[in-house]
Amino acid sequence: MKMKKWLLYGLTALLISTAYTASAQKRNKKTPDINQRVEHMSKKLNLNADQQIKLKAILTKSREDAIVIRKENTTQETRRPKMLELVKSTDQQISSMLDAKQLELYKQHKAERKKELKGKRNKKQSELHELEDEGIL
């Protein structure tokens, strides 16, 4: 009887650790690598080599600052304004290194991205409402 109990505990622990690992991997895939972002933006905006170097430095610093903010022992409500300020600052730095044509393309890209994210958010909210209506949540 004890053997079955320990086997059940072991299987439960294995399932939990597998689910946690899969969840962590999925989260990591959401955040693109800085080099991938530089490459993507370079193609979209036709950046020269100097601009690519500057962009990589800006994005690296921004990511490091975001990690520091996330590790602070504060509530989400306190971190949110700091993160928004970081995003704004990063955007200003990127904008300042672009020429007029690139800046226009950058603004268009941001608008498209904002629209995509809003659509995803609305889709998730409607799915949650459906689950609530069905009594699942």
VOSELO-435799 format. One record per residue: residue in one letter; chain; y, z, x of N, C-alpha, C, CB in turn. Coordinates in Angstrom, 3 decimals. Glycine has a CB too. Example, Ala and Ser with C-alpha at 12.3 -4.5 7.8 and 13.67 -1.06 7.14 Angstrom:
2
+----+----+----------+----------+----------+----------+----------+----------+----------+----------+----------+----------+----------+----------+
: aa : ch :      n.y :      n.z :      n.x :     ca.y :     ca.z :     ca.x :      c.y :      c.z :      c.x :     cb.y :     cb.z :     cb.x :
+----+----+----------+----------+----------+----------+----------+----------+----------+----------+----------+----------+----------+----------+
:  A :  A :   -5.690 :    7.800 :   13.190 :   -4.500 :    7.800 :   12.300 :   -3.300 :    7.800 :   13.200 :   -4.473 :    9.046 :   11.308 :
:  S :  A :   -2.250 :    7.080 :   12.850 :   -1.060 :    7.140 :   13.670 :    0.030 :    7.870 :   12.900 :   -0.598 :    5.725 :   14.084 :
+----+----+----------+----------+----------+----------+----------+----------+----------+----------+----------+----------+----------+----------+
//
This chain:
137
+----+----+----------+----------+----------+----------+----------+----------+----------+----------+----------+----------+----------+----------+
: aa : ch :      n.y :      n.z :      n.x :     ca.y :     ca.z :     ca.x :      c.y :      c.z :      c.x :     cb.y :     cb.z :     cb.x :
+----+----+----------+----------+----------+----------+----------+----------+----------+----------+----------+----------+----------+----------+
:  M :  A :   -1.192 :    0.000 :    0.821 :    0.000 :    0.000 :    0.000 :    1.262 :    0.000 :    0.869 :   -0.005 :    1.207 :   -0.936 :
:  K :  A :    1.250 :    0.849 :    1.943 :    2.401 :    0.907 :    2.823 :    2.608 :   -0.428 :    3.528 :    2.236 :    2.028 :    3.844 :
:  M :  A :    1.511 :   -1.105 :    3.843 :    1.596 :   -2.398 :    4.533 :    2.317 :   -3.414 :    3.648 :    0.180 :   -2.917 :    4.910 :
:  K :  A :    1.985 :   -3.435 :    2.373 :    2.639 :   -4.371 :    1.453 :    4.134 :   -4.054 :    1.334 :    1.968 :   -4.318 :    0.060 :
:  K :  A :    4.440 :   -2.775 :    1.310 :    5.823 :   -2.344 :    1.187 :    6.635 :   -2.805 :    2.407 :    5.895 :   -0.809 :    1.033 :
:  W :  A :    6.068 :   -2.616 :    3.614 :    6.767 :   -3.020 :    4.833 :    6.865 :   -4.538 :    4.933 :    6.056 :   -2.459 :    6.066 :
:  L :  A :    5.844 :   -5.209 :    4.464 :    5.879 :   -6.669 :    4.457 :    6.986 :   -7.163 :    3.521 :    4.505 :   -7.247 :    4.026 :
:  L :  A :    7.128 :   -6.534 :    2.383 :    8.182 :   -6.880 :    1.437 :    9.566 :   -6.617 :    2.036 :    8.008 :   -6.087 :    0.134 :
:  Y :  A :    9.732 :   -5.471 :    2.721 :   11.000 :   -5.177 :    3.393 :   11.312 :   -6.220 :    4.462 :   10.959 :   -3.777 :    4.020 :
:  G :  A :   10.296 :   -6.580 :    5.220 :   10.475 :   -7.573 :    6.286 :   10.894 :   -8.922 :    5.736 :    9.195 :   -7.726 :    7.087 :
:  L :  A :   10.229 :   -9.351 :    4.665 :   10.579 :  -10.637 :    4.050 :   11.990 :  -10.612 :    3.466 :    9.568 :  -10.994 :    2.955 :
:  T :  A :   12.347 :   -9.494 :    2.866 :   13.695 :   -9.355 :    2.318 :   14.735 :   -9.442 :    3.429 :   13.837 :   -8.024 :    1.558 :
:  A :  A :   14.494 :   -8.753 :    4.525 :   15.421 :   -8.787 :    5.658 :   15.531 :  -10.197 :    6.226 :   14.967 :   -7.809 :    6.753 :
:  L :  A :   14.406 :  -10.899 :    6.307 :   14.396 :  -12.271 :    6.811 :   15.215 :  -13.192 :    5.905 :   12.953 :  -12.788 :    6.926 :
:  L :  A :   15.030 :  -13.042 :    4.597 :   15.789 :  -13.861 :    3.652 :   17.285 :  -13.588 :    3.743 :   15.303 :  -13.610 :    2.230 :
:  I :  A :   17.640 :  -12.327 :    3.850 :   19.061 :  -11.965 :    3.942 :   19.668 :  -12.522 :    5.221 :   19.241 :  -10.431 :    3.893 :
:  S :  A :   18.979 :  -12.388 :    6.338 :   19.527 :  -12.886 :    7.603 :   19.621 :  -14.404 :    7.601 :   18.669 :  -12.417 :    8.781 :
:  T :  A :   18.656 :  -15.089 :    6.993 :   18.701 :  -16.550 :    6.898 :   19.874 :  -16.988 :    6.033 :   17.380 :  -17.101 :    6.323 :
:  A :  A :   20.072 :  -16.316 :    4.915 :   21.185 :  -16.655 :    4.026 :   22.520 :  -16.399 :    4.721 :   21.099 :  -15.844 :    2.716 :
:  Y :  A :   22.621 :  -15.309 :    5.476 :   23.855 :  -14.990 :    6.186 :   24.153 :  -16.037 :    7.247 :   23.764 :  -13.601 :    6.823 :
:  T :  A :   23.134 :  -16.440 :    7.998 :   23.305 :  -17.461 :    9.041 :   23.729 :  -18.783 :    8.430 :   22.008 :  -17.644 :    9.843 :
:  A :  A :   23.092 :  -19.177 :    7.350 :   23.450 :  -20.431 :    6.683 :   24.877 :  -20.366 :    6.165 :   22.477 :  -20.733 :    5.527 :
:  S :  A :   25.259 :  -19.230 :    5.627 :   26.615 :  -19.060 :    5.111 :   27.637 :  -19.144 :    6.248 :   26.745 :  -17.711 :    4.372 :
:  A :  A :   27.339 :  -18.524 :    7.376 :   28.254 :  -18.561 :    8.522 :   28.386 :  -19.976 :    9.060 :   27.768 :  -17.618 :    9.634 :
:  Q :  A :   27.276 :  -20.704 :    9.124 :   27.330 :  -22.081 :    9.595 :   28.148 :  -22.943 :    8.649 :   25.923 :  -22.650 :    9.746 :
:  K :  A :   28.012 :  -22.713 :    7.355 :   28.763 :  -23.488 :    6.382 :   30.252 :  -23.213 :    6.530 :   28.295 :  -23.168 :    4.957 :
:  R :  A :   30.632 :  -21.967 :    6.727 :   32.038 :  -21.617 :    6.927 :   32.585 :  -22.274 :    8.180 :   32.208 :  -20.100 :    7.014 :
:  N :  A :   31.807 :  -22.289 :    9.249 :   32.264 :  -22.880 :   10.495 :   32.466 :  -24.382 :   10.371 :   31.279 :  -22.583 :   11.601 :
:  K :  A :   31.727 :  -25.040 :    9.516 :   31.868 :  -26.474 :    9.331 :   33.155 :  -26.817 :    8.602 :   30.679 :  -27.024 :    8.572 :
:  K :  A :   33.698 :  -25.871 :    7.839 :   34.923 :  -26.127 :    7.092 :   36.114 :  -26.293 :    8.029 :   35.187 :  -24.994 :    6.102 :
:  T :  A :   36.105 :  -25.609 :    9.154 :   37.214 :  -25.667 :   10.086 :   36.893 :  -26.689 :   11.170 :   37.498 :  -24.273 :   10.701 :
:  P :  A :   37.599 :  -27.823 :   11.144 :   37.301 :  -28.837 :   12.148 :   37.712 :  -28.378 :   13.546 :   38.005 :  -30.145 :   11.800 :
:  D :  A :   37.015 :  -28.882 :   14.509 :   37.315 :  -28.621 :   15.905 :   38.719 :  -29.147 :   16.214 :   36.252 :  -29.276 :   16.837 :
:  I :  A :   39.431 :  -28.487 :   17.103 :   40.795 :  -28.912 :   17.444 :   40.792 :  -30.329 :   17.991 :   41.426 :  -27.951 :   18.469 :
:  N :  A :   39.817 :  -30.646 :   18.826 :   39.748 :  -32.006 :   19.382 :   39.567 :  -33.052 :   18.277 :   38.593 :  -32.111 :   20.396 :
:  Q :  A :   38.772 :  -32.702 :   17.258 :   38.582 :  -33.618 :   16.131 :   39.886 :  -33.796 :   15.356 :   37.471 :  -33.101 :   15.194 :
:  R :  A :   40.623 :  -32.710 :   15.175 :   41.906 :  -32.799 :   14.468 :   42.898 :  -33.654 :   15.248 :   42.492 :  -31.394 :   14.232 :
:  V :  A :   42.944 :  -33.458 :   16.575 :   43.850 :  -34.252 :   17.412 :   43.476 :  -35.722 :   17.321 :   43.809 :  -33.773 :   18.887 :
:  E :  A :   42.186 :  -36.006 :   17.400 :   41.726 :  -37.400 :   17.324 :   42.079 :  -38.012 :   15.962 :   40.196 :  -37.481 :   17.567 :
:  H :  A :   41.830 :  -37.260 :   14.901 :   42.115 :  -37.750 :   13.552 :   43.612 :  -38.024 :   13.381 :   41.634 :  -36.732 :   12.497 :
:  M :  A :   44.438 :  -37.051 :   13.771 :   45.874 :  -37.219 :   13.617 :   46.409 :  -38.308 :   14.540 :   46.590 :  -35.905 :   13.890 :
:  S :  A :   45.789 :  -38.451 :   15.687 :   46.207 :  -39.492 :   16.621 :   46.003 :  -40.875 :   16.015 :   45.435 :  -39.373 :   17.938 :
:  K :  A :   44.882 :  -41.050 :   15.350 :   44.611 :  -42.330 :   14.690 :   45.554 :  -42.550 :   13.510 :   43.151 :  -42.391 :   14.216 :
:  K :  A :   45.742 :  -41.499 :   12.701 :   46.595 :  -41.624 :   11.509 :   48.046 :  -41.899 :   11.869 :   46.513 :  -40.359 :   10.669 :
:  L :  A :   48.526 :  -41.239 :   12.943 :   49.952 :  -41.284 :   13.268 :   50.268 :  -42.158 :   14.486 :   50.458 :  -39.883 :   13.512 :
:  N :  A :   49.230 :  -42.701 :   15.108 :   49.412 :  -43.538 :   16.294 :   50.132 :  -42.757 :   17.409 :   50.211 :  -44.815 :   15.931 :
:  L :  A :   49.571 :  -41.615 :   17.775 :   50.176 :  -40.755 :   18.793 :   49.902 :  -41.291 :   20.190 :   49.650 :  -39.322 :   18.668 :
:  N :  A :   50.874 :  -41.131 :   21.085 :   50.651 :  -41.503 :   22.481 :   49.977 :  -40.337 :   23.204 :   51.994 :  -41.889 :   23.180 :
:  A :  A :   49.631 :  -40.527 :   24.465 :   48.886 :  -39.512 :   25.222 :   49.667 :  -38.209 :   25.341 :   48.546 :  -40.035 :   26.615 :
:  D :  A :   50.969 :  -38.295 :   25.588 :   51.805 :  -37.094 :   25.711 :   51.832 :  -36.320 :   24.392 :   53.243 :  -37.475 :   26.137 :
:  Q :  A :   51.960 :  -37.024 :   23.286 :   51.977 :  -36.371 :   21.971 :   50.632 :  -35.716 :   21.675 :   52.325 :  -37.389 :   20.866 :
:  Q :  A :   49.545 :  -36.344 :   22.093 :   48.222 :  -35.767 :   21.875 :   48.084 :  -34.444 :   22.624 :   47.125 :  -36.749 :   22.321 :
:  I :  A :   48.592 :  -34.402 :   23.842 :   48.534 :  -33.166 :   24.638 :   49.355 :  -32.074 :   23.962 :   49.048 :  -33.412 :   26.083 :
:  K :  A :   50.572 :  -32.420 :   23.514 :   51.434 :  -31.450 :   22.830 :   50.781 :  -30.959 :   21.536 :   52.812 :  -32.075 :   22.525 :
:  L :  A :   50.203 :  -31.889 :   20.764 :   49.553 :  -31.526 :   19.509 :   48.392 :  -30.569 :   19.750 :   49.060 :  -32.778 :   18.784 :
:  K :  A :   47.603 :  -30.856 :   20.762 :   46.466 :  -29.978 :   21.062 :   46.957 :  -28.576 :   21.419 :   45.617 :  -30.560 :   22.219 :
:  A :  A :   48.030 :  -28.483 :   22.187 :   48.582 :  -27.177 :   22.551 :   49.095 :  -26.434 :   21.314 :   49.718 :  -27.344 :   23.580 :
:  I :  A :   49.772 :  -27.151 :   20.431 :   50.307 :  -26.538 :   19.203 :   49.164 :  -26.014 :   18.331 :   51.165 :  -27.563 :   18.405 :
:  L :  A :   48.144 :  -26.848 :   18.129 :   47.017 :  -26.455 :   17.273 :   46.211 :  -25.307 :   17.881 :   46.101 :  -27.653 :   17.027 :
:  T :  A :   46.048 :  -25.322 :   19.202 :   45.318 :  -24.246 :   19.877 :   46.049 :  -22.919 :   19.714 :   45.133 :  -24.571 :   21.372 :
:  K :  A :   47.353 :  -22.933 :   19.953 :   48.159 :  -21.710 :   19.799 :   48.125 :  -21.221 :   18.353 :   49.622 :  -21.962 :   20.240 :
:  S :  A :   48.217 :  -22.143 :   17.415 :   48.189 :  -21.784 :   15.998 :   46.858 :  -21.137 :   15.623 :   48.436 :  -23.022 :   15.129 :
:  R :  A :   45.760 :  -21.714 :   16.104 :   44.440 :  -21.147 :   15.801 :   44.308 :  -19.754 :   16.401 :   43.318 :  -22.063 :   16.333 :
:  E :  A :   44.778 :  -19.579 :   17.636 :   44.706 :  -18.262 :   18.283 :   45.524 :  -17.232 :   17.498 :   45.213 :  -18.347 :   19.745 :
:  D :  A :   46.714 :  -17.626 :   17.082 :   47.560 :  -16.718 :   16.299 :   46.900 :  -16.369 :   14.957 :   48.949 :  -17.353 :   16.059 :
:  A :  A :   46.257 :  -17.347 :   14.341 :   45.581 :  -17.103 :   13.061 :   44.431 :  -16.107 :   13.240 :   45.049 :  -18.431 :   12.466 :
:  I :  A :   43.711 :  -16.232 :   14.332 :   42.611 :  -15.296 :   14.599 :   43.151 :  -13.877 :   14.753 :   41.832 :  -15.715 :   15.871 :
:  V :  A :   44.261 :  -13.729 :   15.473 :   44.870 :  -12.414 :   15.660 :   45.289 :  -11.826 :   14.307 :   46.089 :  -12.511 :   16.610 :
:  I :  A :   45.913 :  -12.660 :   13.473 :   46.356 :  -12.188 :   12.153 :   45.157 :  -11.762 :   11.305 :   47.163 :  -13.291 :   11.421 :
:  R :  A :   44.083 :  -12.559 :   11.328 :   42.898 :  -12.223 :   10.522 :   42.234 :  -10.935 :   10.984 :   41.890 :  -13.359 :   10.574 :
:  K :  A :   42.324 :  -10.644 :   12.284 :   41.667 :   -9.450 :   12.821 :   42.486 :   -8.180 :   12.597 :   41.405 :   -9.629 :   14.303 :
:  E :  A :   43.734 :   -8.335 :   12.175 :   44.552 :   -7.155 :   11.900 :   43.912 :   -6.351 :   10.771 :   46.011 :   -7.559 :   11.530 :
:  N :  A :   43.996 :   -5.062 :   10.890 :   43.394 :   -4.181 :    9.896 :   44.369 :   -3.966 :    8.741 :   42.993 :   -2.827 :   10.532 :
:  T :  A :   44.635 :   -5.065 :    8.003 :   45.561 :   -4.993 :    6.880 :   44.931 :   -5.694 :    5.678 :   46.935 :   -5.634 :    7.243 :
:  T :  A :   45.613 :   -5.605 :    4.561 :   45.115 :   -6.246 :    3.346 :   45.463 :   -7.733 :    3.361 :   45.702 :   -5.565 :    2.085 :
:  Q :  A :   44.821 :   -8.457 :    2.501 :   45.090 :   -9.884 :    2.381 :   46.545 :  -10.110 :    1.955 :   44.119 :  -10.537 :    1.368 :
:  E :  A :   47.048 :   -9.236 :    1.124 :   48.437 :   -9.356 :    0.662 :   49.428 :   -9.237 :    1.818 :   48.739 :   -8.286 :   -0.391 :
:  T :  A :   49.090 :   -8.447 :    2.825 :   49.978 :   -8.295 :    3.980 :   49.803 :   -9.440 :    4.971 :   49.719 :   -6.960 :    4.677 :
:  R :  A :   48.582 :   -9.947 :    5.068 :   48.321 :  -11.054 :    5.996 :   48.858 :  -12.377 :    5.476 :   46.832 :  -11.178 :    6.256 :
:  R :  A :   48.850 :  -12.560 :    4.164 :   49.226 :  -13.852 :    3.578 :   50.614 :  -14.338 :    4.024 :   49.192 :  -13.751 :    2.066 :
:  P :  A :   51.668 :  -13.514 :    3.947 :   52.977 :  -14.009 :    4.395 :   52.981 :  -14.408 :    5.876 :   54.041 :  -12.946 :    4.153 :
:  K :  A :   52.237 :  -13.665 :    6.691 :   52.164 :  -14.000 :    8.115 :   51.481 :  -15.348 :    8.324 :   51.414 :  -12.903 :    8.887 :
:  M :  A :   50.407 :  -15.579 :    7.569 :   49.692 :  -16.853 :    7.688 :   50.564 :  -18.008 :    7.191 :   48.364 :  -16.805 :    6.895 :
:  L :  A :   51.278 :  -17.794 :    6.102 :   52.172 :  -18.832 :    5.586 :   53.275 :  -19.156 :    6.589 :   52.788 :  -18.392 :    4.250 :
:  E :  A :   53.809 :  -18.132 :    7.237 :   54.836 :  -18.346 :    8.264 :   54.254 :  -19.106 :    9.454 :   55.428 :  -16.995 :    8.732 :
:  L :  A :   53.024 :  -18.797 :    9.816 :   52.362 :  -19.505 :   10.916 :   52.171 :  -20.979 :   10.573 :   51.004 :  -18.856 :   11.235 :
:  V :  A :   51.743 :  -21.255 :    9.356 :   51.562 :  -22.649 :    8.918 :   52.896 :  -23.385 :    8.956 :   50.958 :  -22.707 :    7.488 :
:  K :  A :   53.938 :  -22.732 :    8.467 :   55.270 :  -23.335 :    8.449 :   55.752 :  -23.617 :    9.872 :   56.269 :  -22.416 :    7.718 :
:  S :  A :   55.574 :  -22.671 :   10.751 :   55.988 :  -22.821 :   12.140 :   55.223 :  -23.952 :   12.834 :   55.782 :  -21.509 :   12.893 :
:  T :  A :   53.919 :  -24.001 :   12.605 :   53.088 :  -25.056 :   13.187 :   53.537 :  -26.419 :   12.681 :   51.598 :  -24.825 :   12.856 :
:  D :  A :   53.802 :  -26.495 :   11.397 :   54.264 :  -27.751 :   10.801 :   55.588 :  -28.191 :   11.418 :   54.416 :  -27.600 :    9.278 :
:  Q :  A :   56.493 :  -27.262 :   11.615 :   57.789 :  -27.590 :   12.225 :   57.614 :  -28.086 :   13.657 :   58.717 :  -26.363 :   12.206 :
:  Q :  A :   56.723 :  -27.447 :   14.408 :   56.481 :  -27.867 :   15.791 :   55.900 :  -29.275 :   15.841 :   55.536 :  -26.884 :   16.492 :
:  I :  A :   54.954 :  -29.554 :   14.947 :   54.349 :  -30.890 :   14.913 :   55.406 :  -31.914 :   14.515 :   53.145 :  -30.934 :   13.925 :
:  S :  A :   56.179 :  -31.610 :   13.485 :   57.214 :  -32.532 :   13.013 :   58.229 :  -32.850 :   14.099 :   57.925 :  -31.950 :   11.804 :
:  S :  A :   58.582 :  -31.858 :   14.905 :   59.615 :  -32.047 :   15.921 :   59.170 :  -32.963 :   17.056 :   60.024 :  -30.713 :   16.485 :
:  M :  A :   57.867 :  -33.147 :   17.248 :   57.398 :  -33.997 :   18.349 :   57.142 :  -35.448 :   17.909 :   56.121 :  -33.410 :   18.941 :
:  L :  A :   57.318 :  -35.724 :   16.621 :   57.039 :  -37.063 :   16.090 :   58.308 :  -37.895 :   16.005 :   56.385 :  -36.968 :   14.710 :
:  D :  A :   58.133 :  -39.219 :   16.123 :   59.284 :  -40.095 :   15.879 :   59.410 :  -40.309 :   14.370 :   59.129 :  -41.471 :   16.636 :
:  A :  A :   60.431 :  -41.042 :   13.942 :   60.739 :  -41.188 :   12.508 :   59.571 :  -41.803 :   11.734 :   61.993 :  -42.054 :   12.321 :
:  K :  A :   58.958 :  -42.837 :   12.262 :   57.852 :  -43.507 :   11.569 :   56.636 :  -42.579 :   11.461 :   57.464 :  -44.811 :   12.308 :
:  Q :  A :   56.333 :  -41.893 :   12.559 :   55.202 :  -40.965 :   12.570 :   55.457 :  -39.802 :   11.617 :   54.944 :  -40.441 :   13.996 :
:  L :  A :   56.690 :  -39.343 :   11.578 :   57.037 :  -38.231 :   10.700 :   56.821 :  -38.609 :    9.239 :   58.491 :  -37.802 :   10.927 :
:  E :  A :   57.196 :  -39.821 :    8.880 :   56.990 :  -40.294 :    7.507 :   55.496 :  -40.350 :    7.181 :   57.637 :  -41.690 :    7.308 :
:  L :  A :   54.691 :  -40.866 :    8.119 :   53.234 :  -40.919 :    7.922 :   52.651 :  -39.507 :    7.808 :   52.556 :  -41.681 :    9.089 :
:  Y :  A :   53.172 :  -38.601 :    8.621 :   52.709 :  -37.214 :    8.603 :   52.993 :  -36.560 :    7.251 :   53.377 :  -36.413 :    9.730 :
:  K :  A :   54.190 :  -36.793 :    6.728 :   54.550 :  -36.235 :    5.419 :   53.661 :  -36.806 :    4.318 :   56.030 :  -36.519 :    5.102 :
:  Q :  A :   53.375 :  -38.095 :    4.390 :   52.484 :  -38.721 :    3.403 :   51.089 :  -38.110 :    3.490 :   52.413 :  -40.255 :    3.622 :
:  H :  A :   50.607 :  -37.952 :    4.706 :   49.270 :  -37.376 :    4.914 :   49.205 :  -35.952 :    4.356 :   48.905 :  -37.377 :    6.421 :
:  K :  A :   50.248 :  -35.159 :    4.598 :   50.284 :  -33.787 :    4.074 :   50.275 :  -33.782 :    2.552 :   51.526 :  -33.045 :    4.592 :
:  A :  A :   51.033 :  -34.692 :    1.946 :   51.085 :  -34.767 :    0.476 :   49.722 :  -35.137 :   -0.092 :   52.145 :  -35.794 :    0.020 :
:  E :  A :   49.043 :  -36.088 :    0.541 :   47.703 :  -36.490 :    0.091 :   46.735 :  -35.321 :    0.223 :   47.189 :  -37.706 :    0.903 :
:  R :  A :   46.803 :  -34.631 :    1.348 :   45.909 :  -33.502 :    1.598 :   46.151 :  -32.383 :    0.589 :   46.098 :  -32.975 :    3.027 :
:  K :  A :   47.414 :  -32.126 :    0.278 :   47.753 :  -31.095 :   -0.701 :   47.184 :  -31.451 :   -2.070 :   49.277 :  -30.912 :   -0.787 :
:  K :  A :   47.272 :  -32.718 :   -2.416 :   46.751 :  -33.180 :   -3.703 :   45.222 :  -33.021 :   -3.755 :   47.149 :  -34.660 :   -3.946 :
:  E :  A :   44.552 :  -33.371 :   -2.652 :   43.091 :  -33.218 :   -2.574 :   42.690 :  -31.753 :   -2.754 :   42.559 :  -33.752 :   -1.221 :
:  L :  A :   43.370 :  -30.877 :   -2.030 :   43.032 :  -29.459 :   -2.097 :   43.286 :  -28.887 :   -3.488 :   43.829 :  -28.679 :   -1.062 :
:  K :  A :   44.372 :  -29.336 :   -4.111 :   44.668 :  -28.871 :   -5.463 :   43.568 :  -29.326 :   -6.424 :   46.049 :  -29.394 :   -5.931 :
:  G :  A :   43.096 :  -30.562 :   -6.256 :   42.011 :  -31.073 :   -7.091 :   40.735 :  -30.269 :   -6.908 :   41.749 :  -32.536 :   -6.777 :
:  K :  A :   40.418 :  -29.927 :   -5.654 :   39.221 :  -29.124 :   -5.377 :   39.347 :  -27.740 :   -6.004 :   38.989 :  -28.999 :   -3.856 :
:  R :  A :   40.546 :  -27.156 :   -5.893 :   40.780 :  -25.823 :   -6.455 :   40.624 :  -25.847 :   -7.967 :   42.180 :  -25.310 :   -6.073 :
:  N :  A :   41.187 :  -26.884 :   -8.614 :   41.074 :  -27.000 :  -10.069 :   39.622 :  -27.183 :  -10.496 :   41.922 :  -28.170 :  -10.579 :
:  K :  A :   38.863 :  -27.958 :   -9.706 :   37.454 :  -28.188 :  -10.023 :   36.679 :  -26.870 :   -9.949 :   36.841 :  -29.234 :   -9.057 :
:  K :  A :   36.926 :  -26.084 :   -8.906 :   36.241 :  -24.801 :   -8.770 :   36.586 :  -23.864 :   -9.920 :   36.599 :  -24.148 :   -7.439 :
:  Q :  A :   37.867 :  -23.848 :  -10.296 :   38.278 :  -22.975 :  -11.389 :   37.624 :  -23.388 :  -12.696 :   39.793 :  -22.985 :  -11.536 :
:  S :  A :   37.527 :  -24.692 :  -12.952 :   36.895 :  -25.134 :  -14.197 :   35.404 :  -24.813 :  -14.192 :   37.111 :  -26.641 :  -14.404 :
:  E :  A :   34.760 :  -24.905 :  -13.020 :   33.342 :  -24.547 :  -12.930 :   33.154 :  -23.053 :  -13.208 :   32.775 :  -24.911 :  -11.534 :
:  L :  A :   34.050 :  -22.230 :  -12.688 :   33.969 :  -20.794 :  -12.946 :   34.156 :  -20.490 :  -14.425 :   35.014 :  -20.045 :  -12.123 :
:  H :  A :   35.098 :  -21.187 :  -15.054 :   35.321 :  -20.979 :  -16.489 :   34.088 :  -21.377 :  -17.295 :   36.544 :  -21.781 :  -16.966 :
:  E :  A :   33.422 :  -22.455 :  -16.878 :   32.203 :  -22.889 :  -17.572 :   31.134 :  -21.818 :  -17.457 :   31.685 :  -24.231 :  -16.998 :
:  L :  A :   30.980 :  -21.236 :  -16.247 :   29.988 :  -20.184 :  -16.045 :   30.330 :  -18.941 :  -16.875 :   29.896 :  -19.820 :  -14.553 :
:  E :  A :   31.603 :  -18.624 :  -16.960 :   32.015 :  -17.486 :  -17.784 :   31.733 :  -17.752 :  -19.258 :   33.507 :  -17.186 :  -17.578 :
:  D :  A :   31.994 :  -18.981 :  -19.708 :   31.749 :  -19.343 :  -21.097 :   30.264 :  -19.268 :  -21.448 :   32.279 :  -20.740 :  -21.373 :
:  E :  A :   29.432 :  -19.599 :  -20.459 :   27.983 :  -19.553 :  -20.684 :   27.433 :  -18.146 :  -20.547 :   27.268 :  -20.477 :  -19.713 :
:  G :  A :   28.295 :  -17.218 :  -20.154 :   27.864 :  -15.820 :  -20.035 :   27.166 :  -15.517 :  -18.720 :   26.946 :  -15.473 :  -21.170 :
:  I :  A :   27.244 :  -16.440 :  -17.752 :   26.593 :  -16.215 :  -16.468 :   27.420 :  -15.264 :  -15.603 :   26.374 :  -17.548 :  -15.738 :
:  L :  A :   28.743 :  -15.398 :  -15.684 :   29.626 :  -14.499 :  -14.904 :   30.277 :  -13.478 :  -15.795 :   30.707 :  -15.295 :  -14.165 :
+----+----+----------+----------+----------+----------+----------+----------+----------+----------+----------+----------+----------+----------+
//
